[in-house]
Amino acid sequence: MELAFDDFLKVDIRVGTVTKAEPYPEARTPAIKLWVEFGDDIGERKTSAQITRYYEPKAIIGRQIVAVVNFPPKQIGRFMSECLVLGMPDGDGEVVLLTPDKIVPNGGRMY
């Protein structure tokens, strides 16, 4: 299926820095709760991500990640997700986060 460029522009993908992270043991699939700062225009958003194979909550704080910020909030168990962190599967299907390879300003939009 082809996607029109105008449709792509509707997806707001931004970079942010993880400011807080904690285990989410109540989740059906092991996950980590994340709080991500996207800069002045967007602010901090929270989400949960199934990234426990390669990431520990304490170690991910301060890292920049890439996320979709314009989906409506979604209830994930007892936690409200306000953005969607993006990742790619490794050879075993485990999530590897998408991150910029250099530090960039929080809130920068992907293009």
Residue, then its C-alpha position, 0 to 999 in steps of 0.5 A: m500500500e502506498l502512502a501519500f506524502d500528505d498522510f505522512l505529514k500528519v504523523d508527528i514524530r518528535v525527539g525527546t529525552v527520558t526524564k523518569a523511568e520505572p518498571y511496570p510489573e502490572a503490564r501483561t507483557p514486561a514493560i517500562k513506564l517512561w516520562v519523556e520531555f519533548g520541549d516547550d511546545i509539547g512538554e512532558r508525556k508519559t508512555s509504557a514500552q515493551i523494551t525490557r530485553y535491552y533497557e533498564p529503567k535507571a539506565i534509560i534516563g537521560r537518553q533521547i528517543v523518538a516517538v509519535v506525539n499526536f496519537p490520542p491518549k490510550q489506557i494501558g492497564r492502569f497507566m495512561s499512555e500519551c505518546l508512542v515510543l518507536g523501535m525496530p525488532d532485532g533478529d529475535g523480535e526484541v525492541v531496539l529503540l530508535t534514537p538520534d545518533k547525535i544529541v538534538p534539541n528536544g521536540g525536534r520533528m522528524y523529516 
